[in-house]
């Protein structure tokens, strides 16, 4: 089993990777929403359930600020002075 410090650092890396993936997905959803808005039949598309869900996801959930909060807190966790054990602190 890996040390606690190694597992701590791996967990933070997983958080950072997850934030990166979510950020990319958020951009994809934003582009999808914009494509619907500028489509030839935008009025009809914007009345549909897909557009409404995209709007809630992109605008309503405020994903970017949540991801920023996660990143800031992950940075704090990364800087934590973790105990190393007897005589190694």
Secondary structure, DSSP 8 states (H G I E B T S, - for coil): ---HHHHHHHHHHHHHHHHHHHHHHHHHHHHHHHHHHTSTTHHHHTTSHHHHHHHIIIIIS-HHHHHHHHHHHHHHHHT------TTT-
